[in-house]
Amino acid sequence: MGQLDDAVFCPECGAWGAKKSLFKVKCVNPECRKYDAERGAAFEQNKVRGKSANDVFAHLKGKADADEYTLKIRYRNFRGDEIIYSAHPGTLYQRGVHVVARLAPTGKRVTFKLAKIENRSEVETILRENPQPSGHERRVLRYHLKRGTSSALFEKLRQKYPHYQD
C-alpha cells in the first residue's frame, strides 16, 4: 500500500489528495488553510508527468498497429497526472463535453473530458477536419460492418463517411 492510498477530496478547497482523519485534515493544496507540507511533497513526488500510457499501464497488451495511432493526446486526470495517449485520428468523435477515441495498444474506445486535454486545439482541429457520423449513423454503420451485411441506408452512409472505421 502506498502513502496516498487514503486520498480524498479536501473539504475546505476541494483538492484531490487530502488525508482526512477523525478530527484533522491534511491538504496537498498550498493555498488551502489545511495545507500540510509533508503530505504535499509526497503527493507531488507521486504524480506522473509526461509519460506515455504504454509506460504507465505496461500490463495492457493488444494487437493494434502502433503506426495507425498517430495522434498524441496529453490528458491531465483528476489527480493531476499528465499521461500521453496514442489515439487513432480517424476514430475521434465528440459526444457532448467528451471526446471518444480508439487507443493503442488495445484498440479500445476511451472517453476523455475535452476540458482536461492539454493539447485541446490539436484535438479540436482533427475533430473539425474529420466529421464523424451521429450516434444513430454510427449504430447503423457498426451493425452492418460487424455482420458484413448491407442496406440502402448503410450504402448511403458509406458514401457520406467512406473512411469510417469501427
Protein Blocks (a to p, Z undefined) as FASTA:
>chain_A
ZZklmgccdfklopahiacdfkbccdfbfkbmkbcfklmmmmmmmpcehiafklmmmmbg
cfbdfklmmbccddddfkopacdddddfklgccehjaccddddfklpacdddfklpmklm
lmmmmmmmmccddfklmmmmmmmmmnopacfklmmmmmmmmmbcZZ
